[in-house]
Amino acid sequence: MANKLTGKRYLMDVGILKTELHFESESSMVFTVLDGGGLTDKGHSERVAITLAEIRPDVYMIAWKEASGATVTHVEDHQNGVIYSNATLPDGSFYTMRGTVKPL
């Protein structure tokens, strides 16, 4: 069964980092950095293979590994517009972020 995210685009804003998330399919997403906040370059875009699990209606856990080796896990609550993002960068630094997610 398809999830409600497939085919849609969202704006993720966690303060220091703003990205567009485009869910192409159940297993593929393209993220585009709108404001990297010093963590990554503005304009960077990448297609990633994702693991997506619906925790409850409109709440998803999504995880992926980027070409750089960075790993990311989101809990996205689309009902309330809240996102929790955890990222481990290749240098071992770890970021826990909370912000908003809204449809574009």
NUDRENTOR-154440 format. One record per residue (C-alpha): residue in three letters; x, z, y. Coordinates in steps of 0.25 Angstrom, whole numbers, padded with zeros to 4 digits, always signed. Layout:
N
alaXZY
...
This chain:
104
met+0000+0000+0000
ala+0006-0004+0014
asn+0008+0007+0024
lys+0003+0007+0038
leu+0017+0004+0044
thr+0020-0009+0037
gly+0020-0021+0048
lys+0020-0011+0060
arg+0030-0007+0070
tyr+0032+0007+0076
leu+0040+0013+0087
met+0048+0025+0083
asp+0053+0034+0094
val+0061+0046+0091
gly+0066+0048+0105
ile+0081+0044+0102
leu+0077+0032+0094
lys+0066+0022+0096
thr+0063+0011+0085
glu+0053+0001+0081
leu+0049+0002+0066
his+0043-0011+0060
phe+0038-0008+0046
glu+0039-0022+0040
ser+0034-0018+0026
glu+0034-0006+0017
ser+0049-0006+0015
ser+0054-0013+0027
met+0055-0008+0042
val+0062-0014+0054
phe+0067-0004+0064
thr+0071-0008+0078
val+0078+0002+0088
leu+0072+0002+0101
asp+0080+0014+0107
gly+0092+0019+0098
gly+0095+0031+0106
gly+0109+0030+0103
leu+0106+0031+0088
thr+0106+0016+0086
asp+0106+0003+0094
lys+0093-0001+0101
gly+0088-0014+0095
his+0093-0011+0081
ser+0083-0017+0071
glu+0084-0016+0056
arg+0075-0019+0044
val+0076-0007+0034
ala+0070-0005+0020
ile+0061+0007+0021
thr+0055+0017+0012
leu+0041+0021+0017
ala+0032+0032+0012
glu+0018+0036+0018
ile+0018+0051+0018
arg+0003+0051+0022
pro-0005+0042+0030
asp+0003+0037+0042
val+0015+0045+0039
tyr+0027+0038+0033
met+0041+0041+0028
ile+0050+0029+0030
ala+0065+0029+0026
trp+0076+0018+0027
lys+0091+0016+0028
glu+0097+0007+0039
ala+0108-0003+0038
ser+0117+0007+0045
gly+0115+0017+0034
ala+0106+0026+0042
thr+0094+0032+0035
val+0080+0034+0042
thr+0068+0042+0037
his+0055+0042+0045
val+0042+0050+0044
glu+0033+0042+0052
asp+0019+0048+0056
his+0011+0037+0061
gln-0001+0045+0063
asn+0005+0054+0073
gly+0016+0045+0078
val+0027+0054+0074
ile+0040+0049+0067
tyr+0051+0058+0061
ser+0064+0050+0058
asn+0077+0055+0051
ala+0089+0046+0051
thr+0103+0047+0046
leu+0113+0038+0052
pro+0126+0033+0045
asp+0135+0043+0051
gly+0126+0054+0045
ser+0119+0058+0058
phe+0105+0062+0055
tyr+0093+0061+0065
thr+0079+0068+0064
met+0070+0062+0074
arg+0055+0063+0078
gly+0047+0054+0087
thr+0035+0044+0087
val+0031+0032+0080
lys+0021+0023+0085
pro+0016+0009+0082
leu+0021-0003+0090
